């Protein structure tokens, strides 16, 4: 009986050992297989990620070139004016009409004697001083100036300096260049600005001035250009929007104590005008029309 128990215990123990060992090895093999499979999955994932990264890196993003808006010629549809006598031409808007065109000889109405051709373009505006328009005065040759006055010789040299340097010359003051046709005298003017035609043949200056007598409130948009041998002038004449304002403040009063401060205030105002000013009609007209006329000069 005792032997039977010993045998039974031995069998059970052996079976337990064999079963436990078998379970251990099977479980170990399963875990190893799982680990191997997970490693394969991880390796495959890394390969896919690396491949995707390489593909992304190698992909070239094509950015379309920025499109630039075409430059619109503001003079499209404008009329052409030609001066056959002096082989001169420029464009002008259809809203302007040629009021007059004539050749003058030794114009003694100006303070400098010149042979000149005068054309008036009328814009139809009527103010207190009459029709407001653009006048171009063409001098046949710089030599036509009467250089007996030292000041006029200096003006010519200053203008030629602008032509040679393609900029407003050093030492050229806003009120130092005075050329015909300017009525009476320049009482005050803005700073000079350089301007040239599209082909660079004509170069010159533009400024805004109070031109007249008795400190009038008439403004002149003046463009003076030269090709080194000839002089071409544009000036758009108009009454200042401040005319009534200054008249009502006694600008023309014979009482010097009253008028002098007002006069100085007006001169300061004129000197501050630029081509970007929007208060004066003559300034706006210059920006919109006259500048393009000057740039189209040939």
URSULFEN-V41232 format. One line per field, one symbol per residue. ss: DSSP state (@ for helix, = for strand, . for the rest). Layout:
ss = ???
This chain:
ss = .@@@@@@@@@@@@@@@@@@@@@@@@@@@@@@@@@@@@@@@@@@@@@@@@@@@@@@@@@....................=====....=====....========...........============..==========..@@@.....@@@@@@@@@@@@@@@@....................====...====......=========......=========....=========...@@@@@@.......@@@@@@@@@@@@@@@@.........@@@@@@@@@@@@@@@...
